[in-house]
């Protein structure tokens, strides 16, 4: 049965410092426990070195005790220090007792990985420095009393065992580091998504809209269509947006001609539309803001079903939404947006029949993202002034 504190730690996000220190402590204790057990058996039955077997058995008992205490208390810092001091002390006791012979000095190389990973670089440096200083003293003493020492099977075991321990240590730590980076990358993606997503509707928010539209307007390769007006002069009356209402039975020829009059030389045929729910304030006043939020979510879901693959849909604020239509001329955008208006009018959201008003504008050479949205917003205002449930173009 996993303890309560352990469940809490595993629920921490990967950027929480104790989350990964627990993994390192667990791996370190696993390695030390396994190694002390193996070394105890080797020294006891193969070398018949009972003093070394006793030393290793002591390490085994301490490792099990630290792990058990760790599971009970969950004290990460205390456990990290306990593991580090245990490993460093037992290794140095073995090195000192063997006077540095039989390649026992190799064992000291295990102290930096434990100390640096568990208690940090400052104290890791101190512990490692003390251990290596002792090793240097032992080597110096060997130079004062130099004598021929044959390489024994114990020397071979020391080298092999230390090498295996180093590989296991860094394999565990590299696995932990890779896992940490992977989870942090996923966490960063989640944070980025949260930063650019409207919490209520799940659409892009205004910040993401501004960024995407700015990038779209400043990336010529994204929109290569070149459109030139067939009319050299503009009608002065075209300074005001054209209100397009299919119910008025306007002539298709007149509508097409009016839209052509609006099309100047444009390198990037990008159009935008701002959508506003008609009489949304009355919905909030009559049914409450919770129902109003559900209406916004319902409309957002319907709008998403009508978007093309490269369209950008965002919540602009309140009950207003924005659709960016790349590679779409004003005439085509107006037709698409009016279809959208008609589609919403035929749907039922929260047991209510809703209508929307829309303002459409096409990018012009002198436009910025701000001026383009501003023209679409002015067109929306005219659509609402004209009685709502219609489309106006700027």
C-alpha positions as CSV (number, residue, x, y, z in Angstrom):
1,X,0.0,0.0,0.0
2,X,1.5,3.3,-1.1
3,X,1.5,5.9,1.7
4,X,-0.5,9.0,1.6
5,X,2.5,11.3,1.4
6,X,3.8,9.3,-1.5
7,X,0.6,9.8,-3.4
8,X,0.8,13.5,-2.8
9,X,4.4,13.7,-4.1
10,X,3.5,11.8,-7.2
11,X,0.7,14.2,-7.9
12,X,3.1,17.2,-7.8
13,X,3.9,18.7,-11.2
14,X,7.3,17.8,-12.7
15,X,8.6,21.3,-12.1
16,X,8.2,20.8,-8.3
17,X,11.7,20.2,-6.9
18,X,10.8,17.5,-4.4
19,X,9.1,15.4,-7.1
20,X,12.3,14.6,-8.8
21,X,14.4,14.4,-5.7
22,X,12.1,11.6,-4.5
23,X,12.9,9.7,-7.8
24,X,16.6,10.2,-7.2
25,X,16.4,9.1,-3.6
26,X,14.5,6.0,-4.6
27,X,17.0,5.1,-7.3
28,X,19.9,5.8,-4.9
29,X,18.4,3.6,-2.2
30,X,17.7,0.8,-4.7
31,X,21.3,0.8,-5.9
32,X,22.9,1.0,-2.4
33,X,20.6,-1.7,-1.0
34,X,21.3,-4.1,-4.0
35,X,25.0,-3.4,-3.9
36,X,25.4,-3.8,-0.2
37,X,23.5,-7.1,-0.4
38,X,25.7,-8.4,-3.2
39,X,28.9,-7.2,-1.6
40,X,28.0,-8.8,1.7
41,X,27.5,-12.2,0.0
42,X,30.7,-11.9,-2.0
43,X,32.9,-10.9,0.9
44,X,31.3,-13.5,3.2
45,X,31.3,-16.6,0.9
46,X,34.0,-15.9,-1.7
47,X,36.7,-13.8,0.0
48,X,35.8,-14.9,3.5
49,X,36.5,-11.3,4.5
50,X,34.2,-11.1,7.5
51,X,35.1,-7.6,8.5
52,X,34.3,-6.3,5.0
53,X,31.1,-8.4,5.0
54,X,30.1,-6.9,8.3
55,X,30.7,-3.4,6.9
56,X,28.6,-4.1,3.8
57,X,25.9,-5.7,6.0
58,X,25.8,-2.6,8.1
59,X,25.3,-0.6,4.9
60,X,22.5,-2.9,3.9
61,X,20.7,-2.5,7.2
62,X,21.1,1.3,7.2
63,X,19.8,1.5,3.6
64,X,16.7,-0.5,4.4
65,X,16.2,1.6,7.6
66,X,16.5,4.9,5.7
67,X,14.1,3.7,3.0
68,X,11.5,2.6,5.6
69,X,11.8,5.8,7.5
70,X,11.5,7.8,4.3
71,X,8.3,6.0,3.4
72,X,6.9,6.8,6.8
73,X,7.9,10.5,7.1
74,X,8.5,11.7,3.6
75,X,11.3,14.0,4.7
76,X,13.2,14.5,1.5
77,X,16.0,16.7,2.8
78,X,16.7,14.5,5.8
79,X,16.7,11.4,3.7
80,X,19.0,12.9,1.0
81,X,21.5,13.8,3.7
82,X,21.2,10.4,5.3
83,X,21.9,8.5,2.0
84,X,24.8,10.8,1.1
85,X,26.5,10.5,4.5
86,X,25.9,6.7,4.7
87,X,27.4,6.1,1.3
88,X,30.3,8.4,1.8
89,X,31.1,7.1,5.3
90,X,31.0,3.4,4.4
91,X,33.0,3.9,1.2
92,X,35.7,5.9,3.0
93,X,35.8,3.4,5.9
94,X,36.4,0.6,3.3
95,X,39.1,2.7,1.5
96,X,40.9,3.6,4.7
97,X,40.8,0.0,6.1
98,X,42.3,-1.3,2.9
99,X,44.9,1.7,2.9
100,X,43.9,2.5,-0.7
101,X,45.3,-0.8,-2.1
102,X,43.6,-3.3,-4.4
103,X,42.1,-0.4,-6.4
104,X,39.8,0.4,-3.5
105,X,40.3,4.1,-4.3
106,X,38.0,3.6,-7.2
107,X,35.1,3.4,-4.8
108,X,35.6,7.1,-3.9
109,X,34.4,8.0,-7.4
110,X,30.9,7.0,-6.4
111,X,30.7,9.7,-3.8
112,X,30.3,12.8,-6.2
113,X,27.3,11.3,-8.0
114,X,25.4,10.6,-4.8
115,X,26.4,13.9,-3.1
116,X,25.9,16.2,-6.0
117,X,22.6,14.7,-7.1
118,X,21.1,14.4,-3.6
119,X,22.3,17.4,-1.6
120,X,23.3,19.9,-4.3
121,X,26.5,21.3,-5.7
122,X,27.6,23.2,-2.7
123,X,27.6,20.5,-0.1
124,X,28.3,17.9,-2.8
125,X,31.6,19.8,-3.5
126,X,32.4,19.8,0.3
127,X,31.7,16.0,0.8
128,X,33.6,15.1,-2.4
129,X,36.5,17.3,-1.5
130,X,36.8,15.7,1.9
131,X,36.7,12.2,0.4
132,X,39.3,12.9,-2.3
133,X,41.5,14.6,0.2
134,X,41.6,11.4,2.3
135,X,42.3,9.5,-0.9
136,X,45.2,11.8,-1.7
137,X,46.6,11.3,1.9
138,X,46.4,7.6,1.4
139,X,48.3,7.7,-1.9
140,X,50.9,10.0,-0.4
141,X,51.4,7.5,2.4
142,X,51.9,4.8,-0.2
143,X,54.7,6.8,-1.8
144,X,56.4,7.1,1.6
145,X,56.3,3.3,2.1
146,X,56.4,2.1,-1.5
147,X,56.2,-1.7,-1.8
148,X,55.3,-4.1,-4.5
149,X,51.7,-5.0,-4.3
150,X,50.4,-7.8,-6.6
151,X,47.1,-7.4,-8.4
152,X,44.6,-9.7,-6.8
153,X,41.2,-10.9,-7.8
154,X,39.9,-8.4,-5.2
155,X,41.4,-5.6,-7.3
156,X,39.5,-6.9,-10.3
157,X,36.3,-7.1,-8.3
158,X,36.7,-3.5,-7.1
159,X,37.2,-2.2,-10.6
160,X,34.3,-4.2,-12.1
161,X,31.9,-3.4,-9.2
162,X,32.6,0.4,-9.3
163,X,32.2,0.5,-13.1
164,X,28.9,-1.3,-12.9
165,X,27.7,1.0,-10.1
166,X,28.7,4.1,-12.1
167,X,26.8,2.9,-15.2
168,X,23.7,2.1,-13.1
169,X,23.8,5.4,-11.3
170,X,24.1,7.5,-14.4
171,X,21.6,5.3,-16.2
172,X,19.0,5.9,-13.5
173,X,19.8,9.6,-13.3
174,X,19.7,10.1,-17.1
175,X,16.4,8.3,-17.2
176,X,15.1,10.6,-14.5
177,X,16.5,13.7,-16.3
178,X,15.0,12.6,-19.7
179,X,11.6,11.9,-18.0
180,X,11.8,15.3,-16.3
181,X,12.5,17.2,-19.5
182,X,9.8,15.2,-21.3
183,X,7.2,16.0,-18.7
184,X,8.3,19.6,-18.4
185,X,7.9,19.9,-22.2
186,X,4.4,18.6,-22.0
187,X,3.7,20.9,-19.1
188,X,5.0,23.9,-21.1
189,X,2.7,23.0,-23.9
190,X,-0.2,22.9,-21.5
191,X,0.8,26.3,-20.1
192,X,1.2,27.7,-23.6
193,X,-2.2,26.4,-24.6
194,X,-3.8,27.8,-21.4
195,X,-2.1,31.2,-22.2
196,X,-3.6,31.4,-25.7
197,X,-7.0,29.8,-25.0
198,X,-10.2,31.4,-23.8
199,X,-11.1,29.6,-20.6
200,X,-14.8,29.7,-21.1
201,X,-15.3,28.7,-24.8
202,X,-12.0,26.9,-25.5
203,X,-11.3,29.1,-28.5
204,X,-8.2,31.2,-29.1
205,X,-8.2,34.3,-26.9
206,X,-7.5,37.9,-28.0
207,X,-3.7,37.7,-27.4
208,X,-3.5,34.6,-29.6
209,X,-5.6,36.3,-32.2
210,X,-3.4,39.4,-32.3
211,X,-0.3,37.2,-32.6
212,X,-1.7,35.0,-35.3
213,X,-3.1,37.9,-37.3
214,X,0.1,39.9,-37.1
215,X,2.1,36.8,-38.2
216,X,-0.3,36.2,-41.1
217,X,-0.1,39.8,-42.3
218,X,3.7,39.8,-42.2
219,X,4.2,36.5,-43.9
220,X,4.0,37.0,-47.7
221,X,4.5,33.3,-48.5
222,X,1.3,32.5,-46.6
223,X,-0.8,34.5,-49.0
224,X,0.4,34.7,-52.6
225,X,-2.8,35.6,-54.4
226,X,-2.7,39.0,-56.2
227,X,-5.9,40.8,-56.9
228,X,-6.2,44.0,-59.0
229,X,-9.3,46.1,-59.2
230,X,-10.9,46.3,-62.7
231,X,-12.2,49.8,-61.8
232,X,-9.8,52.7,-61.6
233,X,-12.1,55.2,-59.9
234,X,-14.1,54.7,-56.7
235,X,-17.6,55.9,-56.1
236,X,-17.4,58.5,-53.2
237,X,-20.4,56.9,-51.6
238,X,-18.4,53.8,-51.0
239,X,-16.8,55.4,-48.0
240,X,-19.5,53.8,-45.9
241,X,-19.8,50.0,-45.6
242,X,-22.3,48.1,-47.7
243,X,-25.1,46.4,-45.8
244,X,-25.8,43.0,-47.3
245,X,-29.2,41.5,-46.5
246,X,-30.5,38.6,-48.5
247,X,-34.0,39.2,-47.3
248,X,-34.0,42.5,-49.1
249,X,-34.0,40.7,-52.5
250,X,-31.1,42.8,-53.7
251,X,-29.9,42.2,-57.2
252,X,-27.0,39.7,-57.5
253,X,-25.4,41.8,-60.2
254,X,-25.5,45.0,-58.1
255,X,-24.1,43.2,-55.1
256,X,-21.2,41.8,-57.1
257,X,-20.5,45.2,-58.7
258,X,-20.5,46.8,-55.3
259,X,-18.0,44.3,-53.9
260,X,-15.7,44.8,-56.9
261,X,-15.8,48.5,-56.3
262,X,-14.4,47.9,-52.8
263,X,-11.4,45.8,-54.0
264,X,-8.2,47.8,-54.5
265,X,-4.8,46.4,-55.3
266,X,-4.3,43.8,-52.5
267,X,-1.3,41.5,-52.2
268,X,-2.8,39.5,-49.4
269,X,-6.5,38.6,-49.8
270,X,-7.1,38.2,-46.1
271,X,-10.5,38.9,-44.7
272,X,-11.7,39.2,-41.1
273,X,-15.2,39.1,-39.6
274,X,-16.4,40.2,-36.2
275,X,-19.4,38.4,-34.9
276,X,-21.8,39.8,-32.2
277,X,-24.7,38.0,-30.6
278,X,-27.8,40.1,-31.0
279,X,-29.5,41.2,-27.7
280,X,-27.1,39.2,-25.6
281,X,-27.6,41.6,-22.7
282,X,-31.2,40.6,-22.5
283,X,-30.2,37.0,-22.3
284,X,-28.0,37.7,-19.2
285,X,-30.7,39.9,-17.6
286,X,-33.5,37.4,-18.2
287,X,-31.8,34.1,-17.6
288,X,-28.6,34.9,-15.7
289,X,-25.0,35.0,-16.5
290,X,-24.5,31.2,-16.1
291,X,-27.0,30.6,-19.0
292,X,-25.3,33.4,-20.8
293,X,-22.0,31.6,-20.5
294,X,-23.6,28.4,-21.8
295,X,-25.0,30.3,-24.8
296,X,-21.5,31.6,-25.6
297,X,-20.1,28.0,-25.4
298,X,-22.9,26.7,-27.5
299,X,-22.3,29.4,-30.2
300,X,-18.6,28.7,-30.1
301,X,-19.2,25.0,-30.7
302,X,-21.5,25.8,-33.7
303,X,-19.0,28.3,-35.1
304,X,-16.2,25.7,-34.9
305,X,-18.2,23.3,-37.0
306,X,-18.4,25.8,-39.9
307,X,-14.7,26.8,-40.0
308,X,-12.4,25.7,-42.8
309,X,-9.1,24.1,-42.0
310,X,-7.0,27.3,-42.2
311,X,-9.6,29.7,-40.7
312,X,-8.8,31.2,-37.3
313,X,-11.7,31.5,-34.8
314,X,-11.2,33.5,-31.6
315,X,-13.2,35.0,-28.8
316,X,-12.6,38.8,-29.0
317,X,-14.3,39.6,-25.7
318,X,-17.8,39.5,-24.2
319,X,-20.2,38.2,-26.7
320,X,-18.0,39.0,-29.7
321,X,-16.0,36.6,-31.8
322,X,-13.5,37.0,-34.6
323,X,-13.0,34.9,-37.7
324,X,-9.8,35.3,-39.8
325,X,-10.2,34.0,-43.3
326,X,-6.8,33.6,-45.1
327,X,-6.7,33.7,-48.9
328,X,-10.3,34.9,-49.0
329,X,-11.4,37.9,-51.1
330,X,-14.1,40.2,-49.7
331,X,-16.8,38.9,-52.0
332,X,-16.1,35.3,-51.0
333,X,-15.8,36.3,-47.4
334,X,-19.1,38.0,-47.4
335,X,-20.8,35.0,-48.9
336,X,-19.2,32.6,-46.4
337,X,-20.1,34.9,-43.5
338,X,-23.7,35.3,-44.6
339,X,-24.0,31.5,-44.8
340,X,-22.7,31.4,-41.2
341,X,-25.3,34.0,-40.2
342,X,-28.0,32.0,-41.7
343,X,-26.7,28.7,-40.2
344,X,-26.8,30.2,-36.7
345,X,-30.3,31.6,-37.2
346,X,-31.6,28.1,-37.9
347,X,-30.1,26.6,-34.7
348,X,-31.4,26.4,-31.2
349,X,-29.0,27.2,-28.3
350,X,-30.1,26.7,-24.7
351,X,-33.8,26.6,-25.9
352,X,-33.4,30.0,-27.5
353,X,-33.3,31.2,-31.1
354,X,-30.3,33.4,-31.6
355,X,-29.2,35.7,-34.4
356,X,-25.9,37.3,-35.0
357,X,-24.6,40.5,-36.6
358,X,-21.4,40.5,-38.5
359,X,-18.9,43.0,-39.8
360,X,-16.4,42.0,-42.6
361,X,-13.3,43.7,-43.9
362,X,-10.5,42.7,-46.3
363,X,-6.8,43.5,-45.7
364,X,-5.5,46.4,-47.7
365,X,-1.8,47.3,-48.3
366,X,-1.7,50.1,-45.6
367,X,-3.5,47.9,-43.0
368,X,-2.1,46.6,-39.7
369,X,-3.8,44.0,-37.7
370,X,-5.3,46.8,-35.5
371,X,-6.6,48.9,-38.4
372,X,-8.1,45.8,-40.1
373,X,-10.0,44.8,-37.0
374,X,-11.0,48.4,-36.4
375,X,-12.6,48.5,-39.9
376,X,-14.4,45.2,-39.3
377,X,-15.6,46.5,-35.9
378,X,-17.0,49.7,-37.5
379,X,-18.8,47.5,-40.1
380,X,-20.3,45.4,-37.2
381,X,-21.6,48.6,-35.6
382,X,-23.3,49.5,-38.9
383,X,-24.8,46.0,-39.1
384,X,-26.3,46.4,-35.6
385,X,-27.5,49.9,-36.4
386,X,-29.2,48.5,-39.5
387,X,-31.4,46.2,-37.5
388,X,-29.1,43.3,-36.6
389,X,-29.1,39.8,-38.1
390,X,-27.2,41.0,-41.1
391,X,-23.7,41.4,-42.6
392,X,-22.0,44.7,-43.2
393,X,-18.7,45.1,-45.1
394,X,-16.1,47.8,-44.8
